[in-house]
């Protein structure tokens, strides 16, 4: 993984001398993501289905982003993003999971913080950004019965390739776009993408779209193979 991060960083430095933002820009957004979970969790040889066995449903989520762009060559622009989702539900484990069986109450929480360094390859009515994201993520599944409990966890810091594109309709403030972070390495993988429509008016930026995260990560005997997907809305300010 360390060699992979070094190779990705070197690729960014090769492109750095020829790309930079045209102007100084700062922005931040806050959003709501109506995400549903699907997939499985495992602990050793035991597996549990998040929908069929645990009946998880959305409780809360938070989505925040901030970015800083500048016209200085070589130095990358910076984007920060924070995502937190939490779901809970009441289910029935007939075959048991890590010693827990019968009627259960479950909670699944996913939290991730992204630091992205990127360059603007194109910056006109067609916008294209390329970069590297370092993602610090943690996932935790708690399953409790009246007598027993189980905890399945996955924590990691991963490098991901970052790509973002946007197409502006001139003189309207309307645009469509999408961005993606992705990595697949040694049996583990993370894919995070969204597509959206956007409207800008003065400093205000309104966005609506669809986001999906697919995560397959093994941490010792614990494994989370899950997918989160659903529509989102966000509002932001750009200076």
C-alpha positions as CSV (number, residue, x, y, z in Angstrom):
1,X,0.0,0.0,0.0
2,X,2.9,2.4,0.8
3,X,4.4,1.8,-2.7
4,X,1.1,2.4,-4.3
5,X,0.7,5.8,-2.5
6,X,4.2,6.8,-3.6
7,X,3.5,5.8,-7.3
8,X,0.3,7.8,-7.3
9,X,2.0,10.8,-5.7
10,X,4.8,10.7,-8.3
11,X,2.2,10.7,-11.1
12,X,0.7,13.9,-9.7
13,X,4.0,15.6,-9.6
14,X,4.7,14.8,-13.3
15,X,1.5,16.7,-14.3
16,X,1.9,19.5,-11.8
17,X,4.0,22.0,-13.8
18,X,1.4,22.4,-16.5
19,X,-1.8,22.8,-14.6
20,X,-3.2,25.2,-12.0
21,X,-6.4,27.1,-11.2
22,X,-7.0,30.5,-12.9
23,X,-8.2,32.3,-9.8
24,X,-8.2,32.1,-6.1
25,X,-11.3,30.2,-4.8
26,X,-12.7,29.0,-1.5
27,X,-15.9,27.2,-0.9
28,X,-17.8,24.9,1.5
29,X,-21.0,22.8,1.3
30,X,-23.3,20.9,3.6
31,X,-25.6,18.2,2.4
32,X,-28.1,15.5,3.2
33,X,-27.7,12.0,1.7
34,X,-30.6,9.6,1.9
35,X,-28.4,6.5,1.8
36,X,-29.5,2.8,2.2
37,X,-27.2,0.0,3.1
38,X,-26.9,-3.4,1.5
39,X,-24.4,-6.2,1.6
40,X,-22.9,-8.5,4.2
41,X,-20.6,-8.4,7.2
42,X,-18.5,-11.3,8.4
43,X,-16.5,-12.3,11.4
44,X,-14.4,-15.4,10.8
45,X,-16.6,-17.9,9.1
46,X,-19.9,-16.3,10.3
47,X,-21.7,-14.0,7.9
48,X,-24.8,-11.8,8.2
49,X,-26.9,-10.0,5.6
50,X,-27.5,-6.4,6.5
51,X,-31.0,-6.2,4.9
52,X,-32.4,-9.7,5.3
53,X,-31.1,-10.6,8.7
54,X,-30.7,-7.2,10.5
55,X,-33.3,-5.1,8.8
56,X,-31.2,-1.9,9.0
57,X,-32.8,1.5,8.2
58,X,-31.4,5.0,8.0
59,X,-31.0,7.0,11.2
60,X,-28.7,9.9,10.4
61,X,-26.0,11.1,8.1
62,X,-23.7,14.1,7.7
63,X,-21.9,15.3,4.5
64,X,-19.5,18.3,4.6
65,X,-17.0,19.5,2.1
66,X,-14.6,22.4,1.8
67,X,-12.0,23.3,-0.8
68,X,-9.3,25.8,-1.6
69,X,-8.1,26.6,-5.1
70,X,-5.2,28.9,-6.2
71,X,-3.3,30.0,-9.3
72,X,0.2,28.9,-8.0
73,X,1.8,26.4,-10.4
74,X,3.1,23.0,-9.0
75,X,1.2,23.3,-5.7
76,X,-2.1,21.3,-5.7
77,X,-5.5,22.5,-4.8
78,X,-7.0,21.1,-1.5
79,X,-10.4,19.5,-0.9
80,X,-11.7,18.2,2.5
81,X,-14.7,16.0,2.8
82,X,-16.4,14.3,5.7
83,X,-19.1,11.7,5.6
84,X,-20.9,9.9,8.4
85,X,-23.8,7.5,8.1
86,X,-25.6,5.5,10.8
87,X,-28.3,2.9,10.5
88,X,-30.0,0.7,13.1
89,X,-32.7,-2.0,13.0
90,X,-34.3,-5.0,14.7
91,X,-33.8,-8.4,13.2
92,X,-33.8,-12.1,13.7
93,X,-30.7,-14.3,13.6
94,X,-31.8,-17.9,13.3
95,X,-28.4,-19.4,12.5
96,X,-26.4,-17.0,14.8
97,X,-23.6,-14.6,14.2
98,X,-20.4,-14.6,16.3
99,X,-22.3,-16.3,19.2
100,X,-25.4,-14.0,18.9
101,X,-28.7,-15.4,17.9
102,X,-32.4,-14.8,18.2
103,X,-34.0,-11.4,18.3
104,X,-31.3,-8.7,17.9
105,X,-30.8,-5.0,17.8
106,X,-28.1,-3.8,15.4
107,X,-26.3,-0.6,14.6
108,X,-23.9,0.1,11.7
109,X,-21.9,3.3,11.5
110,X,-19.5,4.4,8.7
111,X,-17.3,7.5,9.1
112,X,-14.7,8.8,6.7
113,X,-12.5,11.9,6.3
114,X,-11.0,12.7,2.9
115,X,-8.0,14.9,2.2
116,X,-7.7,15.4,-1.6
117,X,-4.8,17.1,-3.4
118,X,-5.8,17.8,-7.1
119,X,-5.0,19.8,-10.2
120,X,-7.3,21.5,-12.6
121,X,-6.6,20.0,-16.0
122,X,-9.4,22.0,-17.7
123,X,-11.1,25.1,-16.4
124,X,-13.7,26.6,-18.8
125,X,-17.1,25.4,-19.7
126,X,-15.6,21.9,-19.4
127,X,-13.9,21.3,-16.1
128,X,-11.7,18.4,-15.3
129,X,-9.8,17.7,-12.0
130,X,-7.3,14.9,-11.3
131,X,-5.7,14.1,-8.0
132,X,-5.1,11.8,-5.0
133,X,-7.3,11.3,-2.0
134,X,-6.2,10.0,1.3
135,X,-9.2,8.5,3.1
136,X,-9.3,7.7,6.8
137,X,-12.3,5.5,7.3
138,X,-13.9,3.4,10.0
139,X,-16.8,1.1,10.0
140,X,-18.4,-0.6,13.0
141,X,-21.3,-3.1,13.2
142,X,-22.8,-3.9,16.7
143,X,-25.2,-6.8,17.0
144,X,-26.9,-7.3,20.4
145,X,-29.4,-9.9,21.8
146,X,-30.8,-9.9,25.3
147,X,-27.8,-12.0,26.5
148,X,-24.9,-11.6,24.0
149,X,-23.2,-9.0,21.8
150,X,-20.8,-8.9,18.8
151,X,-18.7,-6.1,17.3
152,X,-17.3,-6.2,13.7
153,X,-14.9,-3.4,12.8
154,X,-12.8,-2.2,9.9
155,X,-10.4,0.8,10.1
156,X,-7.9,2.0,7.5
157,X,-6.1,4.9,5.8
158,X,-6.3,4.4,2.0
159,X,-5.1,6.3,-1.1
160,X,-7.7,6.7,-3.8
161,X,-7.5,8.1,-7.3
162,X,-9.7,11.2,-7.6
163,X,-11.4,12.4,-10.8
164,X,-14.0,15.1,-11.1
165,X,-15.7,16.5,-14.2
166,X,-18.3,19.2,-14.8
167,X,-20.0,20.6,-17.9
168,X,-21.4,24.2,-17.7
169,X,-24.2,25.5,-19.8
170,X,-22.9,29.0,-20.5
171,X,-24.7,32.1,-19.1
172,X,-27.3,30.0,-17.2
173,X,-25.6,28.9,-14.0
174,X,-26.7,25.4,-14.7
175,X,-24.2,22.5,-14.9
176,X,-24.0,18.7,-14.7
177,X,-21.1,16.7,-13.4
178,X,-19.7,14.0,-11.3
179,X,-16.7,12.9,-9.3
180,X,-15.2,9.6,-8.2
181,X,-12.7,8.2,-5.7
182,X,-11.6,4.6,-6.3
183,X,-9.0,2.0,-5.4
184,X,-8.7,-1.8,-5.7
185,X,-5.7,-3.4,-4.0
186,X,-4.8,-6.9,-2.7
187,X,-8.5,-8.0,-2.5
188,X,-9.8,-4.8,-0.9
189,X,-11.6,-2.1,-2.8
190,X,-13.4,1.2,-2.4
191,X,-15.5,2.9,-5.0
192,X,-17.2,6.2,-4.3
193,X,-18.9,8.1,-7.0
194,X,-21.7,10.7,-7.5
195,X,-23.5,12.4,-10.4
196,X,-25.4,15.6,-10.0
197,X,-27.1,18.6,-11.5
198,X,-26.1,22.0,-10.1
199,X,-27.4,25.6,-10.2
200,X,-25.2,28.6,-9.2
201,X,-26.5,32.1,-8.4
202,X,-24.0,34.7,-7.2
203,X,-22.2,33.0,-4.3
204,X,-24.8,30.3,-3.7
205,X,-24.4,26.8,-5.1
206,X,-27.3,24.3,-5.1
207,X,-26.8,20.6,-6.0
208,X,-28.9,17.5,-6.3
209,X,-27.8,14.0,-7.4
210,X,-27.1,10.4,-6.6
211,X,-24.2,8.9,-4.7
212,X,-22.9,5.4,-4.2
213,X,-20.2,3.9,-2.1
214,X,-19.0,0.3,-2.5
215,X,-16.7,-1.0,0.2
216,X,-15.1,-4.4,0.5
217,X,-12.4,-4.3,3.3
218,X,-11.0,-7.0,5.5
219,X,-9.5,-6.1,8.9
220,X,-8.1,-9.3,10.5
221,X,-11.1,-11.7,10.9
222,X,-13.6,-8.9,10.3
223,X,-14.9,-8.0,6.9
224,X,-17.3,-5.4,5.6
225,X,-18.6,-5.9,2.1
226,X,-21.3,-3.2,1.9
227,X,-22.9,-0.7,-0.5
228,X,-24.5,2.6,0.3
229,X,-26.5,4.4,-2.3
230,X,-29.2,7.0,-2.6
231,X,-30.1,10.6,-3.6
232,X,-28.5,13.6,-2.0
233,X,-29.0,17.4,-1.9
234,X,-26.5,20.1,-0.8
235,X,-26.1,23.8,-0.5
236,X,-22.8,25.7,-0.5
237,X,-21.1,29.0,-0.8
238,X,-18.2,29.8,-3.2
239,X,-16.0,32.9,-2.8
